[in-house]
């Protein structure tokens, strides 16, 4: 599995602890140092079945500073994907990518189902 996270994020820390306690085999990836690409984001978004908006870190500073709450509805999907790929801090985290699933954010019950 691929685990995208930001080490200073407490939710990401809880998710990592959960993975470690459950003996999960994963590759960690620092989301700020190694931004997801447009192609990766497109693949994960399509595999997740979630609306693209769910891939945005809506509580992040950049999201608020860029006024994305008001701008996203009028942006096309490719424009949104390019924006997400431009800054890992815009991306909802953590993200867990596994065989046949993509999870955004950490909800323990949901992660337990996929483990």
For each residue, the residues with C-beta under 8 A, 3 or more apart:
1: 24 25 26 27 96 97 98 99
2: 26 27 29 95 96 97 98
3: 15 16 19 26 27 28 29 94 95 96 97
4: 29 31 36 91 93 94 95 96 97
5: 9 12 15 16 28 29 30 31 93 94 95
6: 9 12 30 31 32 88 89 93 94
7: 12 13 30
8: 12
9: 5 6 12 13 93 94
10: 13 14
11: 14 15 93 94 105 106
12: 5 6 7 8 9 15 16 93 94 106
13: 7 9 10 16 17
14: 10 11 17 18 106
15: 3 5 11 12 18 19 94 96 106 111
16: 3 5 12 13 19 20 28 94
17: 13 14 20 21
18: 14 15 21 22 106 108 111
19: 3 15 16 22 24 26 96
20: 16 17 23 24
21: 17 18
22: 18 19 115
23: 20
24: 1 19 20 115
25: 1
26: 1 2 3 19 96
27: 1 2 3
28: 3 5 16
29: 2 3 4 5 34
30: 5 6 7 33 34 88
31: 4 5 6 34 35 36 88 89 91 93 94 95
32: 6 35 88 89
33: 30 88
34: 29 30 31 88
35: 31 32 85 86 87 88 91
36: 4 31 40 41 44 84 85 88 91 95
37: 40 41 85
38: 41 42 78 81 82 84 85
39: 42 43
40: 36 37 43 44 85
41: 36 37 38 44 45 55 81 84 85 91
42: 38 39 45 46 81
43: 39 40 46 47
44: 36 40 41 47 48 55 95 97 102
45: 41 42 48 50 52 55 81 102
46: 42 43
47: 43 44 97 100 101 102
48: 44 45 54 101 102 103 104
49:
50: 45 54 55 102 104
51: 54
52: 45 55 56 77 80 81
53: 56 58 72
54: 48 50 51 92 104
55: 41 44 45 50 52 84 91 92 104
56: 52 53 63 68 72 80 84 90 91 92
57: 60 62 63 89 90 91 92 93
58: 53 63 68 69 92
59: 63
60: 57 63 64 89 90
61: 64 65 89
62: 57 65 66 87 89 90
63: 56 57 58 59 60 66 68 69 90
64: 60 61 67 68 69
65: 61 62
66: 62 63 71
67: 64 70 71
68: 56 58 63 64 71 72 83 90
69: 58 63 64 72
70: 67 73
71: 66 67 68 74 75
72: 53 56 68 69 75 80
73: 70
74: 71
75: 71 72 79 80 83
76: 79 80
77: 52 80 81
78: 38 81 82
79: 75 76 82 83
80: 52 56 72 75 76 77 83 84
81: 38 41 42 45 52 77 78 84 85
82: 38 78 79 85 86
83: 68 75 79 80 86 87 90
84: 36 38 41 55 56 80 81 87 90 91
85: 35 36 37 38 40 41 81 82
86: 35 82 83 90
87: 35 62 83 84 90 91
88: 6 30 31 32 33 34 35 36 91
89: 6 31 32 57 60 61 62
90: 56 57 60 62 63 68 83 84 86 87
91: 4 31 35 36 41 55 56 57 84 87 88 95
92: 54 55 56 57 58 95 104 105
93: 4 5 6 9 11 12 31 57 104 105
94: 3 4 5 6 9 11 12 15 16 31 104 105 106
95: 2 3 4 5 31 36 44 91 92 102 103 104
96: 1 2 3 4 15 19 26 101 102 103 111 114
97: 1 2 3 4 44 47 101 102
98: 1 2 101 102 103 114
99: 1
100: 47
101: 47 48 96 97 98 114
102: 44 45 47 48 50 95 96 97 98
103: 48 95 96 98 106 107 110 111 114
104: 48 50 54 55 92 93 94 95
105: 11 92 93 94
106: 11 12 14 15 18 94 103 111
107: 103 110 111
108: 18 111 112
109: 112 113
110: 103 107 113 114
111: 15 18 96 103 106 107 108 114 115
112: 108 109 115
113: 109 110
114: 96 98 101 103 110 111
115: 22 24 111 112
